Amino acid sequence: MPEPPGSHPGWPARLGPLRVRDHEVRLRPVRLRDGGEWARIRLRDEAYLRPWEPTTHGGWARRNSAVEWPGRWYLLRAAARRGLSLPFAIVVDGALAGHVMVGNIVREPLLSAYVGYWCDSRFARRGITTAAVAMVLDHCFGPVRLHRVEATVRPENAASIAVLCKLGFRREGLLLRYLDVDGGWRDHYAYALTAEERPVGGFAAKLIRDGRASRV
């Protein structure tokens, strides 16, 4: 059935927790008071994050300073209220550790969106991001009632590709000079999933069956 005008099923929401390597992973909406910790992580992790993110005109330090966060948060909250996005904070052991963004949500007839993510370098290669994206996918194909979720990633970004592959994303092609990232127009692989490809019990359940996570 078509959604009523202005509706946004599945938002706001809190997801999880899952336990991954002795860490408790939860998701919640981003908050205004996240600004200080958001800036601290982003400024410290510039070398880790910048090669994979859209070019920051004005410089990384300015665009990721605490004073920039209120404006970004306001735009994220406004888009979420309009049904255009799901801006989740990744919370590990009670502290902010990154974001998972579901954006460009289109309702009928497409019922599609994209997913993007980043995480504190201290939690790299620990399965934190994979668990966070798994919970978001279950939410997208469940309460949010989407049919298709897409992701794009630079071919050089092996860590991000590994997250997508663990969750069953299909590579659909190569997008030439797709996005201005780190000062240049970069090729990106296009990945996607549809609701028909959701594993039995969901993506979080598959991680648990594979021994990558457990319920808290």
C-alpha positions, 0 to 999 in steps of 0.5 A: 500500500502507498505510504501516507504523505510525510510518513516515515516508518521506522524512525526514530529508532534504537537498534541492538544491542549485539555483542562483538568481540566483547564490545556491545554495539547499539545504534541510536539517532544522532544527537546535538550533544554528539558534537564534541566526541564526533569532532574528536574522533574525526580530527584524530582519524583524518588520515584513516577517513579522508581517502574514502569520504567526499572532498571537504572544501574548506579543509578537514579541520574546519569541516570536522570541528565541533562548531560545524556539528550543530548545522550538520545535525540540524540538516540530518534531523530535518531530513530524517523528519521528512522521511529522506534519511536514517542518521544513526550513531554507532555506540560501542560500550556506551560511547559514540564510535561512528555513524551509519547513514541511510540516505536518499530514501525513495518511497513507492515505486522504488522503495530504495536507499543507499547506506554509508558508514564510518567508524572510529579507527580504534575499532577497525577489523573488529566486526563493529561496522559489520554488526552496525550495518547488519542491524540497519539492513534488518531495520530497512527491510523490516519496519522501514519497508524498503525493497532495495539498499545500495552502497558505493565504495572505491575499489581500493577500500578493501575494509569497506568492501569486506563489510559489504561482502560479509553481509551478502551485497552483490557487486553490480558494476563500476561507476567511472569518476562517480564521486569527488573523494579526497580531491579527485573524481574517483571510480566506485563499485556499485553494490546492492541488496534487495529484500528477497536476498535477506537471509533467514532470520535477518542479517544480524541472525546470520552474523550470529550463526557465522560466529561473528556476533552474539545477542546481549 
